[in-house]
């Protein structure tokens, strides 16, 4: 029986450099997306010819960092590569602590995790990629938003790879790039603080710690191999987040679950 998939966003933070071959000379997951990836790369390179102010806005970085990001984007086809799990260095990936996992657990993460990307569509953790800069919600002049461009392609690829259960840990920007109806059950997870606000206890969505908490959750999912919300009863986080079954919302194809910490 196929293992549950875990859908993750990429990270803004990335390691530079690498020692792997250019991406097109490596074996990539979802090879059916190769021509589409080349189309996005072509559109991105065209966009890098625009004035610095336009590039800065498109890439979502200050003008001081635009030249660096532009250089990386123009070198995508020839740049040295790293496995995606090493390239992405954001809070979520730091909290996952992939490097500290046993060989067995690394194989689980490699087989379960699918990373969404504005440039690559979807990736597996072991896929080699160069440094680059492109958000899923950016608008490329000759292509439009990557999330719109990729949606049918990603959905078709995931339909072939998906098990009955998919843990969707994507932010809205990336969730827009796939059709969840292709899987049996999509489980979305939110973290909430049970805090006092204006003298009353209120459930508040966690924003600052959200990525860190999701990284810890990915590690737990790989270790526990659970395929439904009830298994989250075993999730314990140092900050006190625990599964609250009473808050679960379920329909025919989706389950929304919540982990709450009292403040």
N, C-alpha and C positions, 0 to 999 in steps of 0.2 A: 504493500500500500504506500503511495507517495507520501512523503513527509509534508507537514504544513509549510507553506511559504511564508517568509517574513519580508515585507516590503519596507524599504528604507529610502530616505532621501540621501543625496550626496552631502558633502559639507562644503561650506565656503572656504574653510581653511584646507590647504593642500600642501603636501611636501613638494619641494622643488627637486629638479634633477631626476635621476634614475639611472639604471644601468641595463635596462631591457631594450630589446629591439623596438623599432617603430611599431605602432599598434597594428598596422595592416600586415605586418610580417609575423604576427603572433596568432595563436589560436584563440578566437574570441567565442564566448557564449552567444547564443542567439545569432548565428551567422547569417540568418535570413535578413537581418537588419543592416548588413554591410553597405548596401547601395544607399540606403536612407541616411546612414551615418555620414557617408561621403557628401551627400546633398546638403546636410546641415553644416558640415565643415566648409564647403564651398560658400554657402551663404554667410557664414561667420567671417570668413576671410574677406569677402566683399565688404562687409560692414566695417572691417578694420581699416578701410581706406577713407572713412569719413573723418571730418574734423574732430579734434580731441574732445570738444564739448559733447558731441553726439556719441562718441565712443564711451565716454565717461558715464553718460546717462544710460546707455544700453547695457553696459556691464555692471552698473550699480556700484561703482567705485569712485573715489575722488580722483581728480585730475592727476594728482601726484603718483597714483598707482596705475593710471591708465596705460602708460607706455609699457610698463612691465607686463600687464595683462595682455596688451596688444601683441607684444613680442611672443608670448606663450601661445596665443591663438594662431598666429601666423606660422608657428613651428609645429603645429599639432601633427602633421603627417610625417615629420622627420624627427620629432623630439624623442629623447630617451624615455622609457616607460618604467612604471612601477605597478605592481598589483593594486587594484582599486582599494583594497583594504589597507594598504600602506600609503597610498596617495592621499586618501581622505583623512584629515587630522582634526576634525572638529570635535566638539564636546561629546556628541553621541558616540563617536568612534573611540575617543579616549576612555569613556566609561565602559565600553564593551571590552576593552583590554584584550584584544584578539591575540596579541603576542604572548600573553600569559596562559592561554588555553592549552589544554593537552592536545596531542595530535588528533585524538578521536573527536574532541569537541570542535577543533578547527575544521575537520571534514564535515561536521554537522552544519556549522555556520556556512561553509562554502556551498553546501547543497541546498540550504534552506533560504538564504538571504538573496534577495534581488534588489539591486540599487537602481533607483530611477535617476536619470540624468538628462538635462536639456540637450547635451551634445551627443550622447551615446544611446539614448533611448532607455535601455535597461542593460545592466551589467551583473555579473557574478563577482564576488569578492576577489577571486583570483585572476580576473581579466586584467591584462596589462594596458595601462592608459598613460598618456603624457600629461603634463601640467596644462591647464586650460582655464578659461573663465567664461561661463555662460549659464545664466539662470533659466529655469524652466518657464518662468513667466516673462522673460525678455521678449522683445518684438524685433525679429530680424527683418530688415527692409524687404528682402526678396523672398522671405519664407513665412513670415508671421510668427506667432507664438509657438515655441517648440511643443508646449503641452497640447496644442491643437494638432500640429503636424504629426506628433507621435501617437496620438490616442488610438486610432484603429490598428496601427502597426504593433504597438505594445500589447494591446488587448488580444490580438491574434496570437502573438508569441506566448503570452501568459496562459492563454486557453490551452495550449499544448503542454505547458509546464506545470500548471496549477493542480494542486490536490483539492480535496473537498474543502479544506480549511485554509484561509489566507489571513495572516495577521497583518493588518494594514496600519503601519506606524508612520504613514506619510502626512506631511502638512497639506493643507488644501491646494496649494500651488501644484504639488506633484500628484495628488489624488485626481486632479482634473485630466491627467494624462492616461487614464485607463478606465475601462468599463467593468465595474465590479460584478456585473451579471455573469461574467464568464466563470466565476467560481461558485462552489456550493454555498459556503458561508464566509462572509467577510467579517472579521472581528476587529473593531476599532477600539483603541485604548486611550483614555484621557486621565490625566492626573489633576486632582483637585485638592485645595487646601480648605479645611473646615476651620474658618477663621472668624473672629469677632469683627464685625463691621457695623458702625453706627449703633453699637450696643447690642447687636443681634448676631447670632451665629449664621454664617452664610458660606455656601460652597463657592469658591473662587477658582477659576481655571489657572493652573500653574503656567507661567510663561518663562521666567528666568531659568528655572531648573528643568524645563521640559525635556530638552535634548539629553541632558545627563541621565535623567530617569529612564528615558527610552533606551539608552545604551545599556543600562543595568538590566532592563527588562529583556532585551535581546539575548543577553548572556543567560538569563534565567530560562528563556524559552528553549535555547539550544541545549541547556543542561537537562531540563525536565521533559522535553518532547511532548508537552501537553497539547491537546487539540481542541480545547474548549475553555470557557471562562472559569469553570469550577476549579481547574488546576491552578488558577492564580491565587488560591488560598495559601499556597506554599511560598508565594513571593513576599520576601521581607526586605525592606530597604532601611538603611541606617537613619534616614530622615523620617521614618515612621509611616510610609505609604503602604496601605494594605487594601486588598480587594473588598469592595462593598457590594455584595450581590443584590442588595435591595435597590440599588440604583440602575441595574442592568436594564437596557431597553432592547427589545428583540422584535424583528419582523421576519418575513419568510426567508430573506437572504442575508441580512446583516444583524450583527450584535454589537451594541455599544456598551463597553464596560468601563468602570471607573475605579481608580485607586486613590484613596483619600488619606490625608494626614491631618491630624488635629493640631491646630495652632493656638 
